């Protein structure tokens, strides 16, 4: 093992041990499932903001986004980033405060399915069952994308077996999450957001320096047709540009709609200690997201310039998602201090992956242990039994995630985009209508959830392959169809009971007072 690899390995090992240590400390604070799944609603504004965004961005920020920009230019990555930035701000502005207040008023709901169940007084259990299944269907592959990113990281850097690297990474993530629950996930996410920020800054700075300066980076990009255009996209196979039309732009902007339905982000809103501090959290989160997305796109452009001057080997296909890994490897060859910095960068990639995977594992395990086993099947457990069941469920879901991520050629960006669409379409419209339209009823919520989730599959695998006008991101049409289903079915079925309407009005008044 070289000096550079030793420096990198020591840095990463220390980082992983620190995460496990946090999990161990937080495990002592978990008294019941309210603590395990929602941290007892005690998160401060900084931890709420940064843990929400760290769990949101995942390995997609440090691998998927730069890889996309590296291959096709700034249009696809840029419009996606703009949509995410807008979605982040709007989600914090209109959803955060209401769901924090409403989830507490609605019988202190500690999971998103719990909130739906309590909000609509779903005595049948159908709404809770459907929402729990949606979480499992879309979160398991989402978690798999995180495991895949870890496998790619170590495989491309050290030449170790992809599957073995992925399994070891999964064990660490499962370890601290199973021990510390939501508090551990949120605390580590806060730390990981800082590590991610450092990684982005170091990679960008070193990349620009190695490529010969920012002028050299821009000059190289200008030689590629359509690469720096927001209305054209570059085809790396043919070296030509093609139009990036208005429909494509709207489609990518619609990534922002996904925020309204992300359980791991909504849980952060629900967990803050004081809803009055959400304004501060919104400002912190929005600034961090904008800067991180811009840097992520720039790293792809800089990486291509480094390839042009012979500092990096050309990358194609899903290998482009390892661009930051290659830059970190190059940095590590400039002495032990640089090797430690490279290790910190790679720890940042691990951080981005782990911060999302831990939150997803918690949400998925709560869907099974809290919502399906206890909520729907009625198998009540004591607090400690419930926590043990949650941990067992978390482990089983991880095994399935590892199985799905076993293919080293799987695309992080592709997996994340599909899961993002699934949650955005199945949960997003229901969350918005539940919080803002008092006439929404249980039947409408169930219809919207089913239509949104099913339409994601239908559009992606049956409609989108037709091409032309149909070739748009599945989140946009699925979200629209779900909204129509909620609106139409709610009007065609009996109005909510007075108790539900009174609760809605009480929440509305309380929101005005905050």
Secondary structure as GFF3:
##gff-version 3
##sequence-region A 1 514
A	DSSP	alpha_helix	3	27	.	.	.	ID=ss1
A	DSSP	alpha_helix	33	38	.	.	.	ID=ss2
A	DSSP	three_ten_helix	39	41	.	.	.	ID=ss3
A	DSSP	alpha_helix	45	59	.	.	.	ID=ss4
A	DSSP	pi_helix	60	64	.	.	.	ID=ss5
A	DSSP	alpha_helix	65	72	.	.	.	ID=ss6
A	DSSP	alpha_helix	74	90	.	.	.	ID=ss7
A	DSSP	pi_helix	91	95	.	.	.	ID=ss8
A	DSSP	alpha_helix	96	105	.	.	.	ID=ss9
A	DSSP	alpha_helix	112	119	.	.	.	ID=ss10
A	DSSP	alpha_helix	126	158	.	.	.	ID=ss11
A	DSSP	alpha_helix	162	211	.	.	.	ID=ss12
A	DSSP	alpha_helix	214	222	.	.	.	ID=ss13
A	DSSP	beta_strand	232	235	.	.	.	ID=ss14
A	DSSP	beta_strand	240	243	.	.	.	ID=ss15
A	DSSP	alpha_helix	246	253	.	.	.	ID=ss16
A	DSSP	three_ten_helix	254	261	.	.	.	ID=ss17
A	DSSP	alpha_helix	263	271	.	.	.	ID=ss18
A	DSSP	three_ten_helix	275	277	.	.	.	ID=ss19
A	DSSP	alpha_helix	278	308	.	.	.	ID=ss20
A	DSSP	three_ten_helix	317	322	.	.	.	ID=ss21
A	DSSP	alpha_helix	323	332	.	.	.	ID=ss22
A	DSSP	alpha_helix	336	366	.	.	.	ID=ss23
A	DSSP	pi_helix	367	376	.	.	.	ID=ss24
A	DSSP	alpha_helix	383	404	.	.	.	ID=ss25
A	DSSP	alpha_helix	412	423	.	.	.	ID=ss26
A	DSSP	pi_helix	424	428	.	.	.	ID=ss27
A	DSSP	alpha_helix	429	436	.	.	.	ID=ss28
A	DSSP	alpha_helix	442	458	.	.	.	ID=ss29
A	DSSP	pi_helix	459	463	.	.	.	ID=ss30
A	DSSP	three_ten_helix	464	466	.	.	.	ID=ss31
A	DSSP	three_ten_helix	468	470	.	.	.	ID=ss32
A	DSSP	alpha_helix	474	492	.	.	.	ID=ss33
A	DSSP	alpha_helix	498	513	.	.	.	ID=ss34
###
